[in-house]
């Protein structure tokens, strides 16, 4: 299974919001840092020399919460206040190892399947445009 943070980042806002609403309805939630814009450095590895370098900065939206005593952090690429808040809620419960995470697992697995189906569709679409150059 994918990491919960990847599912939340790649998942649809509707699915992630549904999961977050489930958390908020059952557990005490405290907003520590409301969703806010930020910048993060993007690291990359040069495939030829196998060296790390900083590719540049990326715009993100970050949020911090406390759910039933567990801290959660959400960081979403681009502007997405609601998405970052939902990511932080999921991180607190699943990443923090809360007992309620067991009840969220089927919801996360369902969204993971949708993500993988989307990736497969996108992969097939891209594959149809590939060009093969044969050198004789």
Secondary structure, 3 states (H helix, E strand, C coil): CCCHHHHHHHCCHHHHHHHHHHHHHHCCEEEEEEEEEEEEEEEEEECCCCEEEEEEEEEEEEEEEEECCEEEEEEEECCCHHHHHHHHHHHHHHHCCCCCHHHHHHHHHHHHHHHHHHHHHHHHHHHCCCCCCCCC
